[in-house]
C-alpha cells in the first residue's frame, strides 16, 4: 500500500510535494532522480515536482502490469465492475479535493474543475454497466448441433497518454473501460498536470484495485516513446496535438499495435438568421471562452450566414467582454503556460496583419505573474486567414460573414480538422441540411460543445488532423477498442445412454435404440433398481 500520497521536495527553500511513479501499488521515485517543476499557471508559483522517467521506469511499470494481467483478467466482469463502482463513490466523495487540484495545476475555475470531475465520473459510471453491455452472441447454425458464439477478451497491457487540458476527465475516457474489460494499464499523465492523477492512483487502490493493474509513469517524451515501443504493450491511446497524434499512430502502426490518437480541432459554429439570438450568444461565448479555450471541443470559428446578424455578433462580444479573470465560478482562468500564451499572441497579431478587425482584445489581461489572456473576437474578411484555419487553442473566436448556406458549408468542409461542428437555427429542416453536410465526427444543433454522452463514443473523423489510428474512445467505441472478439464454433455429438435418466451416474450397461426396436438394457439391472 502507498502510505503517503506524495513525498516532499523543496524549491527556493519552500517545501512542495514530489509526484512520483506508481508501480505495483507503490509510489516510486524515477530511476533518473530528476524532477521538473509543476507550476500554477495563475501565478507561476511552483506547486510540485514531477519525476522524469526513462526506459527503466517504463519497463518496471509494464512488467508490473504484465504480471497482474493473468489474475485480473481471470476475475469476472462483474467483479471488476464492482471495483469501479467503489471508485465511483470515492470520486464523488473527494470531488472538491480533486477539483481544487485541477484549479491549482491547470487554471480552470472551480465550476469548470468540478465539471471536469463530474464528466469523468460519468464514464466510470458507464463502465459499471459493462457486465450487461459486453455480452457476446450465440447462434445455432445447423440442425446437427453446431453453434457459433463470440466472446470479448481483454488485450493485455494497454497504455494511455493523456494531455493537460482535462486532468481528470480525459484519463477517465480510458481507465475505467480498459480495466473493466480485463486489461491492465500504464498511464502517462501530462507533466504539466500530474497532481490530480497522482491522487487518483490512491483512490483506485482504496477502491480495491489489485496492485499492478493500474500503473503510472511520470515524465516527458522519453517515457512516451519507451511506452509505445514496449513489446508487452498491446494498445495505445493518445490525446494531444495533431502533430504528436500522427507520430504516435505511425509508430503504433509500424509495431502492429492497436491505436487511437486524437489530435487537434478547428470547430465551426454556423448561425442562421432565424436562430434564438440570446440563447446562441450565451452558448457561443461559453464555447469559445470557457476553460480559456483550451479544449478540443471549443468553438474556433463562427460563421454568420447573411448580413443581418449584427445583433448576434454584438451580444457575443458583450457577453465575452463581461467576463473577468480568476478562478471563481463564471470567471476565465489562465492558459497553461507561457509557451501557449505566446502562441496565442502570435495568432492574434497574424490576424491583424491579415486584415482582421479586433472586436474584443483580450491582450489587456496581461499580468506580471501567470499566463492571462482574455476572450478575443476577430472579424475576418477572408476565410483563408491563418487564424481562421489553424488551431489556436485559446479563448479566441474568429468570425466570418457568409453570403449563403453553401459558402458556410464549403468553409467548414475545407478545414483540415474534423472534430466537431454545430448549427444554430430554430428550424429542424434547416438544421438537418447542415448536419447532413458537415464533415466532422461530432455534430450539434443549438449547442456549442456537442460532446456525446455514453454509450455514444468520442472522436472526430478519420482522414483529418483530428483523428488517427483505430476506433473512438469512451462508450461503445471504448468497449470495442479495449477488447478482442474471439469467435467459437462448437459441435457436441449427442450420446444418449439408458441410465442417464435412471440413476444419473456413469455410462449405461446398454443402449436404447430408436422407435420400437429391441431394447438391450439389462432387465435384471433395471428390475434391481426398482
Buried (B, 14 or more C-beta within 10 A) or exposed (E): EBEEEBBEBEBEEEEBBBBBBBBBBBBBBBBBEBBBBBBBBBBBBBBBBBBBBBBEBBBBBBBBBBBBBEEBBEBEBEEBBBBBBBBBBBBEEBBEEBBBBBBBBBBBBBBBBBBBBBBBBBBBBBBBBBBEBBEEEEEEEEEEEEBBEBBBBBBBBBBBBBBBBBBBBBBBBBBBBBBBBBBBBBBBBBBBBBBBBBBBBBBBBBBEBBBBBBBBBBBBEBBBBBBBBBEBBBBBBBBBBBEBBBBBBBBBBEBEBBBBBBBBBBBBBBBBEEBBBEEBBBBBBBBBBBBBBBBBBBBBBBBBBBEEBEEBBEBBBEBBBEBEBBBEEEBBBBBBBEEBBEBBBEBBEBBEEBEBEBBBBBBEBEEEEBBBBBBBBBBBEEBEBBBBBBBBBBBBBBBBBBEEBEBBBEBBBEBEBBBBBBBBBEEEEBBEBBBEBBBBBBBBBBBBBBBBEBBEBBBBBEEBBBBBBBBBBBBBBBBBBBBBEEEEEEEEEEEEBBBBEEEEEEEBBBEBEEEEEEEEBBEEBBEEEE
